[in-house]
Each structure stands twice: as C-alpha cells, then as structure tokens.
Amino acid sequence: RLQSAVSIVSLAIGFACFALASMWIKYETTYDGFHRDADKLYFLVRDHSEWGKAGDILENVHTVFCDTVYKHCPEIVESALFERPYFQPKEGKMERYIACDSSFLDFFDIRMLVGDRGFLQRKGEIAVTRQKAEEWWPGENPLGKELEDKYGKHFVISAIVEGWDTHTNLTFAFLSGDSEVRMYPSSGGQYAVRLAPKADVKSIN
C-alpha cells in the first residue's frame, strides 16, 4: 500500500509539473502573438558582443542601416521605426511611451478611438491608451489633460488609442510623434519588419 501511494503521488506530481511546464512554455513563446501575421514579424538588432558580453545585443539600430536593409531585402513588405523611452511624470511612476510616425500605427494596426493622427505632427501633443486613461482618470474625459514630466516639459492629450494585450514585450501608455530618430538619425531606434508570406528568414540572416 505504501509503495502504491508513493507511486500515485509521484505520478500526480509528475503530471502537475508537466502541465505547469507546458503552460509556462506556451506563455513564454506566445508574446505578441496577437499582432497581424505575428509569425512573420521580426526585430532587427545589433551584435554588441565586441563591447559587452558574448551574445549581447542592442535593440536600437541606425536609421541608415534600416533604409539599406529595406532597400536590399525584397522579402520585407512592411516596416516601422520607433523608440520606447520612459515618460517620468512630475508625480507618479515612470511609464513607457512610444515615439513614432504614422508607419508605426499602420504596421501594428493601432486603432484610433478619439481624435486623429494629427498629434504625431503637433509638438507637445500625445495620445493615451484607453486602458491608461481609465486608470488615471476614471470616469473623466482625458482629452485636454496636461501632463508635466520631471524636467518641466508639458504635454497635452489630444487623442485616445486602443492599447494592446498585456502579453507583450512592447508595452506603452502613450504615443508621441516627437521622435529623436527623425531629429537625430544616428541615434537610431527599434526597427520592426514584416516578411512576405513565403519569405525565408534564414536567407536574410
């Protein structure tokens, strides 16, 4: 009886561990899986091993490099260059925002809920996600709300967008068109590309 009990308990623990491991693997391998053609979505990175540890990479790539890759890789059918800096409010915790242009909105199918894309061209204007607006201003209209960062820079919310699923590596609370990538191309940014349906990613490597 003791041996049977030990065997049953051990088998139950084994099945539980297998189930938990399977759930963890699925969770880790499905980040950003909700994006359109997610299996063809890639990010270009730079090898930083020469300056850091072996295998180190940099998420930011230079704008000139992005243009060259897009020009010479017909497998790339769509791309978007953007930044993900932190916004530090005068009061409160830091939040991620994405500095981008309209190509980012098209690439990731960002849905405008209120307002238009004009905030990308108007300095000092930003868009907030519906989720963040409900968290910060429950029951209120966030349009026209002013934010100030710890450096004294002011922002006005002029649009609301639909945020993403929380199961993503690209979280953001705000969108802005004030991008250093456009002002200082050498600073670079994150570069996302979407390949053609039958493209072989190994041929690009």
Sequence and secondary structure as in RCSB ss.txt:
>XXXX:A:sequence
RLQSAVSIVSLAIGFACFALASMWIKYETTYDGFHRDADKLYFLVRDHSEWGKAGDILENVHTVFCDTVYKHCPE
IVESALFERPYFQPKEGKMERYIACDSSFLDFFDIRMLVGDRGFLQRKGEIAVTRQKAEEWWPGENPLGKELEDK
YGKHFVISAIVEGWDTHTNLTFAFLSGDSEVRMYPSSGGQYAVRLAPKADVKSIN
>XXXX:A:secstr
 HHHHHHHHHHHHHHHHHHHHHHHHHHHT TTTTSTTGGGEEEE EE TTTSSTT EES B HHHHHHHHHH TT
EEEEEEEB  EE BSSS  EEEEE  HHHHHHTT  EEES GGGGTSTTEEEEEHHHHHHHSTTS  TT EEEBT
TS EEEEEEEE    SS S   SEEES  HHHH GGG BEEEEEE TT  HHHH 
